[in-house]
Amino acid sequence: MWTFTFIICLHMKLYSFDMFDTLVVRSCGLPDRVFYLMAQNFWPDEPDLRSNFVRWRKASEAEAVRRLGGWQKVRFEDIYQSSIPFERELPSVSTLMELEKNLEYNVIKPVAAMVRIIRQIQNAGHQVCIISDMYHSLNFLKGILVENEVIAPEIQVFVSCEYGELKGNARLYNVVRDALNPDSWIHFGDNPLGDIKQAKLAGIEARLVEHPYSNVEQKLNERSRETDNVVPSILAGIMRAARLQVDNAPSDAEQLGIAEALLNRKMQVCNTPYATLCGNFAAEILW
């Protein structure tokens, strides 16, 4: 992680940040776990239908990309105009959309160290903006960031679907440049292509941000791959999101104990801030 002394020395006018897996992470882990949680609401005792729904939701997104001629043109509403058949009658489109947005809203958690960096940059008088390749609207994403106190309301947010351009082809950076006209610019993000390579091609200094899974969290993800059971991977996401919100990283031993407690739903007694967050996040989306 960078120190503020390093940031000051660069004398940058504009600092831009990617949103997902840079400033925030999902407490469910992978993005498609949101679709699993949706299906859990409708078919709690039918694992095959849950798996099929996740496949249907992914296929619907891919169809929207093909239909509209590119991912940058896809809005959230377009995904639910799908003609992909599903084996059982689905809830209404409005019900599905509302549930997905509510779940997305609930699982997004800030990364404390990145929030501190934004505060330091703003306190030094520099400009900050957020840039995201995403189908959700600007208002929806900004609402999440402001609600979680990641950014102040005056910070501008640029979202691909609002402009029909992507970081992935560098054109969204041109939108930002035209809007803010920075003298100099540094961008932070987790995607080696959209956040690093394309930013550099657009003449922007870029910094890779990584929030890797811990050893224990990786083992939970491996358990999901080996058993074809998504729950351990969701628990890995919960533990990672909690870890990235606390100042002192938990030890492997503490994480192992909490992983066991989460797997057995025994988080009633939480005596550290990290354990408390793990229990709270699990209660929000799983229990």
C-alpha positions in Angstrom: 0.0 0.0 0.0 1.2 3.5 -0.8 2.0 6.1 1.8 0.7 9.6 1.6 4.3 11.0 1.5 4.7 9.3 -1.8 1.4 10.7 -3.1 2.4 14.3 -2.1 5.7 14.0 -3.9 4.0 13.2 -7.2 2.0 16.6 -7.1 -0.8 15.0 -9.0 -3.9 17.1 -9.8 -6.4 14.3 -10.6 -6.5 10.9 -8.8 -9.0 8.4 -10.3 -10.1 5.1 -8.7 -11.7 2.0 -10.1 -14.6 0.9 -7.9 -15.0 -2.9 -7.7 -12.1 -4.8 -6.0 -10.3 -1.5 -5.6 -12.3 0.8 -3.4 -14.9 -1.9 -2.4 -15.3 -5.6 -2.4 -18.3 -7.9 -2.4 -18.8 -9.8 0.9 -20.1 -12.7 -1.2 -16.8 -13.0 -3.1 -17.2 -13.5 -6.8 -19.9 -11.3 -8.6 -21.9 -14.3 -9.7 -22.5 -15.3 -6.0 -25.0 -12.4 -6.0 -27.0 -14.5 -8.5 -26.7 -17.5 -6.3 -28.0 -15.6 -3.3 -31.0 -14.4 -5.5 -31.8 -18.0 -6.4 -31.5 -19.0 -2.7 -34.5 -16.7 -2.1 -36.7 -18.5 -4.6 -35.5 -22.1 -4.4 -33.8 -22.7 -1.0 -34.2 -26.5 -1.2 -33.5 -27.0 -5.0 -29.8 -26.8 -5.7 -30.2 -27.7 -9.4 -32.5 -24.8 -9.9 -30.2 -22.4 -8.1 -27.3 -23.5 -10.4 -29.5 -23.2 -13.5 -30.6 -19.7 -12.5 -27.0 -18.6 -12.1 -26.3 -19.9 -15.6 -29.5 -18.2 -17.0 -28.5 -14.8 -15.5 -25.0 -15.1 -16.9 -26.4 -16.1 -20.3 -28.8 -13.2 -20.2 -26.0 -10.7 -19.7 -24.0 -12.2 -22.6 -27.1 -12.0 -24.8 -27.5 -8.3 -24.0 -23.9 -7.7 -24.9 -24.4 -9.4 -28.3 -27.8 -7.8 -28.9 -26.5 -4.2 -28.2 -23.2 -4.6 -29.9 -20.8 -4.3 -26.9 -20.6 -4.5 -23.1 -20.2 -0.8 -22.9 -23.8 -0.3 -24.1 -25.4 -2.6 -21.7 -27.5 -1.2 -18.9 -28.9 -3.2 -16.0 -32.4 -3.1 -17.5 -31.2 -4.6 -20.7 -30.0 -7.8 -19.0 -33.6 -8.5 -17.9 -35.0 -8.2 -21.4 -33.6 -11.6 -22.1 -35.0 -14.2 -24.5 -33.0 -17.0 -23.0 -35.4 -19.7 -21.8 -35.6 -20.9 -18.2 -37.0 -24.2 -17.3 -39.5 -22.8 -14.8 -41.6 -19.7 -14.7 -39.5 -16.9 -13.2 -40.6 -14.2 -10.8 -41.5 -10.9 -12.5 -38.7 -8.8 -14.1 -39.3 -6.0 -11.6 -39.0 -8.5 -8.7 -35.8 -9.9 -10.1 -34.2 -6.5 -10.7 -35.2 -5.2 -7.3 -33.8 -8.2 -5.5 -30.5 -8.1 -7.4 -30.0 -4.4 -6.7 -30.8 -4.9 -3.1 -28.4 -7.8 -2.7 -25.7 -5.9 -4.6 -26.2 -2.9 -2.4 -25.9 -5.1 0.8 -22.8 -7.1 -0.2 -20.6 -4.2 -1.2 -18.2 -3.3 1.5 -15.5 -0.6 1.6 -11.7 -1.3 1.8 -10.6 0.8 4.7 -7.1 1.5 3.5 -8.3 2.8 0.2 -10.8 5.1 1.9 -8.0 6.6 4.0 -6.0 7.3 0.8 -8.9 9.2 -0.7 -9.3 11.2 2.4 -5.7 12.1 2.4 -5.7 13.1 -1.3 -8.7 15.4 -0.8 -7.3 16.9 2.4 -4.2 17.8 0.4 -6.5 19.7 -2.1 -6.3 17.3 -5.0 -9.2 16.3 -7.2 -10.7 12.7 -7.0 -13.1 10.9 -9.3 -14.3 7.3 -9.7 -14.3 5.4 -13.0 -16.2 2.1 -13.4 -17.0 -0.3 -16.3 -20.4 -1.4 -15.1 -24.0 -1.8 -16.2 -25.5 -0.3 -13.0 -26.4 3.4 -13.2 -24.2 6.2 -12.0 -26.8 7.1 -9.3 -26.9 3.5 -8.0 -23.2 3.2 -7.8 -22.6 6.6 -6.3 -25.3 6.0 -3.8 -23.5 2.9 -2.6 -20.2 4.8 -2.3 -21.7 7.7 -0.5 -23.7 5.5 1.8 -20.6 3.5 2.8 -18.7 6.8 3.3 -16.2 5.8 0.6 -16.5 9.2 -1.1 -18.1 12.5 -0.4 -21.2 13.5 -2.5 -19.3 16.1 -4.5 -16.9 13.5 -6.0 -17.8 12.7 -9.6 -18.4 9.2 -10.8 -18.0 8.0 -14.4 -19.8 4.8 -15.4 -19.4 3.0 -18.8 -23.1 2.4 -19.4 -23.8 6.2 -19.0 -21.4 7.1 -21.8 -21.3 4.0 -24.0 -17.5 3.8 -23.5 -15.1 1.6 -21.5 -11.9 1.8 -19.6 -11.2 -1.5 -21.4 -10.8 0.4 -24.7 -9.4 3.5 -23.0 -12.3 5.7 -24.4 -13.9 6.2 -21.0 -10.7 7.9 -19.9 -11.1 10.4 -22.8 -14.6 11.2 -21.4 -13.1 11.9 -18.0 -10.3 14.0 -19.5 -12.8 16.1 -21.5 -14.9 16.6 -18.4 -12.2 17.4 -15.9 -9.3 18.6 -18.0 -6.6 17.5 -15.6 -3.0 18.9 -15.8 -1.7 15.5 -14.5 -3.4 12.3 -13.6 -2.8 9.0 -11.8 -5.3 6.1 -11.8 -5.7 3.3 -9.3 -7.3 0.0 -10.2 -7.2 -3.8 -10.0 -7.6 -4.8 -13.7 -4.3 -5.2 -15.5 -6.0 -4.4 -18.9 -8.6 -1.7 -18.2 -7.0 0.0 -15.2 -3.3 -0.3 -16.1 -2.5 -1.0 -19.8 -5.3 1.1 -21.3 -4.8 3.9 -18.8 -1.1 4.1 -19.7 -2.1 4.0 -23.4 -4.3 7.0 -22.7 -1.3 8.9 -21.2 -2.2 8.3 -17.6 0.1 7.1 -14.8 -1.4 3.9 -13.4 -1.1 2.0 -10.2 -2.2 -1.6 -9.7 -4.3 -2.3 -6.6 -4.5 -5.8 -5.3 -6.6 -7.2 -2.4 -5.6 -10.9 -2.5 -7.3 -13.7 -0.5 -5.5 -14.9 2.6 -4.3 -18.5 2.9 -7.4 -19.5 4.8 -9.7 -17.7 2.4 -8.0 -19.4 -0.6 -8.5 -22.8 1.0 -12.2 -22.0 1.3 -12.3 -21.1 -2.4 -10.5 -24.3 -3.2 -13.1 -26.3 -1.2 -15.9 -24.8 -3.3 -14.1 -25.8 -6.5 -13.5 -29.3 -5.3 -17.1 -29.9 -3.9 -19.1 -27.8 -6.4 -20.6 -26.0 -3.4 -20.5 -22.2 -3.5 -21.0 -21.7 0.3 -17.3 -22.0 1.3 -16.4 -19.4 -1.4 -19.1 -17.0 -0.1 -17.6 -17.5 3.4 -14.2 -16.6 1.9 -15.7 -13.5 0.5 -17.2 -12.6 3.9 -13.9 -13.1 5.7 -12.0 -11.1 3.1 -14.4 -8.2 3.2 -14.2 -8.1 7.0 -10.4 -8.3 7.0 -10.2 -5.3 4.6 -12.2 -3.2 7.0 -10.1 -3.7 10.1 -6.7 -2.2 10.9 -5.0 -5.3 12.3 -5.1 -8.4 10.0 -6.3 -11.6 11.7 -3.9 -14.5 12.1 -4.3 -17.7 10.2 -5.3 -19.3 13.5 -8.0 -16.8 14.1 -9.3 -17.1 10.6 -9.4 -20.9 10.8 -11.5 -20.7 14.0 -13.9 -18.2 12.4 -14.1 -20.2 9.2 -15.1 -23.3 11.2 -17.6 -21.2 13.2 -19.1 -19.8 10.0 -19.4 -23.2 8.4 -21.3 -24.4 11.5 -23.3 -21.1 12.1 -21.8 -20.6 15.5 -21.0 -16.9 15.5 -23.1 -15.9 18.4 -20.1 -14.9 20.5 -17.9 -12.4 18.7 -15.1 -10.9 20.8 -13.1 -9.0 18.2 -14.1 -6.4 15.6 -13.0 -8.7 12.8 -15.1 -11.7 14.1 -18.0 -9.4 14.7 -17.9 -8.2 11.1 -17.7 -11.8 9.8 -20.8 -12.7 11.8 -22.7 -9.6 10.7 -21.9 -10.1 7.0 -22.8 -13.8 7.2 -26.1 -12.9 8.8 -26.8 -10.3 6.1 -26.6 -12.7 3.2 -26.6 -16.3 4.3 -28.4 -16.9 7.6 
